[in-house]
Amino acid sequence: MTSLLHSPNLDTVLMVERAVKESDEYPTKTQLWRSLPKKMQYQTFMVVLKYLEASSKIMFDVHGHIIWVAADNPKLKELLSTGVELR
């Protein structure tokens, strides 16, 4: 069993959420980690990503890019409103 050196706090989780949501592109883990306004240990960052994935807020594509899929995703809302409805 692996022990955590630093557990993420709420501010840390919200900072990562905001960074993913406001990203113009779909970043990889390393790109997102380096773009954060405050630095954190990579292990802590990975715990936050696992939490966000488990809570169905993000997902990873086949190339490892992080995609925000929570219900408040404006790109998703636009696709749903302009998409073809199947019966």
Secondary structure per residue as TSV (DSSP state, phi and psi in degrees):
chain	resnum	aa	ss	phi	psi
A	1	M	-	360.0	132.4
A	2	T	-	-91.8	133.7
A	3	S	-	-97.8	147.0
A	4	L	-	-83.1	138.6
A	5	L	S	-79.2	-40.6
A	6	H	S	-139.2	124.4
A	7	S	-	-86.5	139.9
A	8	P	-	-71.6	143.1
A	9	N	-	-99.8	176.1
A	10	L	H	-60.6	-40.6
A	11	D	H	-60.1	-38.8
A	12	T	H	-66.0	-45.6
A	13	V	H	-62.4	-44.8
A	14	L	H	-65.0	-35.3
A	15	M	H	-64.0	-43.4
A	16	V	H	-68.6	-42.4
A	17	E	H	-56.0	-49.5
A	18	R	H	-61.1	-41.2
A	19	A	H	-63.8	-39.7
A	20	V	H	-69.7	-46.3
A	21	K	H	-61.6	-40.5
A	22	E	T	-90.0	0.1
A	23	S	-	-70.7	134.8
A	24	D	S	-73.1	-31.5
A	25	E	S	-115.5	174.7
A	26	Y	-	-93.2	104.4
A	27	P	-	-78.7	157.8
A	28	T	B	-82.6	173.1
A	29	K	H	-58.0	-47.5
A	30	T	H	-65.4	-42.2
A	31	Q	H	-61.5	-43.3
A	32	L	H	-66.3	-45.1
A	33	W	H	-59.0	-42.1
A	34	R	H	-72.7	-22.5
A	35	S	H	-88.2	-6.3
A	36	L	-	-65.3	142.2
A	37	P	S	-66.1	-30.6
A	38	K	S	-115.8	140.3
A	39	K	-	-82.4	145.8
A	40	M	-	-143.9	163.3
A	41	Q	-	-68.6	145.6
A	42	Y	H	-61.3	-35.7
A	43	Q	H	-61.5	-42.9
A	44	T	H	-64.9	-42.2
A	45	F	H	-58.8	-42.7
A	46	M	H	-65.6	-35.4
A	47	V	H	-63.5	-41.8
A	48	V	H	-63.5	-44.2
A	49	L	H	-62.9	-40.4
A	50	K	H	-62.7	-40.6
A	51	Y	H	-63.2	-46.7
A	52	L	H	-63.4	-36.6
A	53	E	H	-70.1	-42.3
A	54	A	H	-65.5	-29.6
A	55	S	T	-91.2	11.2
A	56	S	T	60.2	37.4
A	57	K	S	-100.4	-29.0
A	58	I	E	-131.6	163.6
A	59	M	E	-147.2	165.1
A	60	F	E	-113.5	135.2
A	61	D	-	-84.2	-178.7
A	62	V	T	-66.0	-19.0
A	63	H	T	-96.3	1.8
A	64	G	-	88.4	11.0
A	65	H	B	-80.9	145.9
A	66	I	E	-93.3	129.1
A	67	I	E	-121.9	128.1
A	68	W	E	-79.3	119.5
A	69	V	-	-122.2	10.8
A	70	A	S	-64.8	162.2
A	71	A	T	-61.1	-19.1
A	72	D	T	-92.8	17.7
A	73	N	-	-73.5	114.0
A	74	P	H	-64.5	-33.9
A	75	K	H	-66.2	-39.6
A	76	L	H	-66.2	-42.9
A	77	K	H	-60.2	-41.3
A	78	E	H	-64.7	-43.6
A	79	L	H	-62.4	-41.7
A	80	L	H	-66.8	-35.9
A	81	S	H	-76.0	-25.9
A	82	T	H	-103.4	-4.7
A	83	G	S	-76.9	165.4
A	84	V	-	-85.8	131.2
A	85	E	-	-86.0	128.2
A	86	L	-	-99.1	146.2
A	87	R	-	-100.8	360.0
